[in-house]
Every structure is written in C-alpha cells, then in structure tokens.
C-alpha cells in the first residue's frame, strides 16, 4: 500500500477525485433511499404476495413429486 500511496501523492489534484467519489456515492444513496421510501404500498403488497405464492407453488410441486 505504501507504493500506491506514494504514487497517488504525486498526482496533482487527486483530492478532487476523492471528493467527487464521495459526492457520487452520497447522491446515489439518497436517490435509492428516496425511491425506496416512495414505493406505493400496493406494489409492496404485490411483491410480498407474489413471493409467498411462488413459495407455495414450489412446496406443492415438491409434495406432489414426493407422493409418487
């Protein structure tokens, strides 16, 4: 890590890349958080029931196979 640190210290303006990276990360985090909070409750209920229905279908298929 010492080699990488020495190389990066010699680059002029490298601190701006660190700042830009942190700003991009924070912006993406805020956007994802906002979109997650704004999901309509009906869509969340549909997601929940679709997962449950898929699990039920899998158990029904495996129970039919085990009976044979």
C-alpha positions in Angstrom: 0.0 0.0 0.0 3.0 2.3 0.5 3.8 2.2 -3.2 0.2 3.2 -4.1 0.2 6.0 -1.5 3.4 7.4 -2.9 2.2 7.3 -6.4 -1.1 9.0 -5.6 0.5 11.7 -3.5 2.5 12.8 -6.6 -0.6 13.3 -8.7 -1.8 16.9 -8.7 -5.5 17.4 -7.9 -6.1 13.8 -6.7 -8.1 15.1 -3.7 -10.8 16.2 -6.1 -11.3 12.7 -7.2 -11.9 11.6 -3.6 -14.4 14.4 -3.1 -16.1 13.5 -6.4 -16.3 9.8 -5.4 -17.9 10.6 -2.0 -20.4 13.0 -3.6 -21.4 10.5 -6.3 -21.8 7.8 -3.6 -23.9 10.1 -1.4 -26.1 11.2 -4.3 -26.8 7.6 -5.3 -27.5 6.6 -1.7 -30.0 9.5 -1.4 -31.7 8.6 -4.7 -32.0 4.9 -3.8 -33.3 5.8 -0.3 -35.9 8.2 -1.8 -37.1 5.7 -4.4 -37.4 3.0 -1.8 -39.5 5.2 0.5 -41.7 6.3 -2.3 -42.7 2.8 -3.5 -46.5 2.6 -3.3 -47.8 0.3 -0.6 -49.9 -1.6 -3.1 -46.8 -2.5 -5.0 -45.1 -3.7 -1.8 -48.1 -5.9 -1.0 -48.0 -7.3 -4.5 -44.3 -8.1 -4.1 -44.9 -9.8 -0.8 -47.8 -11.9 -2.0 -46.0 -12.9 -5.2 -43.1 -14.2 -3.2 -45.4 -16.1 -0.9 -47.3 -17.5 -3.9 -44.1 -18.7 -5.5 -43.1 -20.4 -2.3 -46.4 -22.1 -2.1 -46.2 -23.3 -5.7 -42.7 -24.8 -5.0 -43.9 -26.7 -2.0 -46.9 -28.0 -3.8 -44.7 -29.2 -6.7 -42.3 -30.9 -4.4 -45.0 -32.5 -2.3 -46.6 -34.0 -5.5 -43.2 -35.4 -6.6 -42.6 -37.0 -3.1 -46.0 -38.7 -3.2 -45.2 -40.7 -6.4 
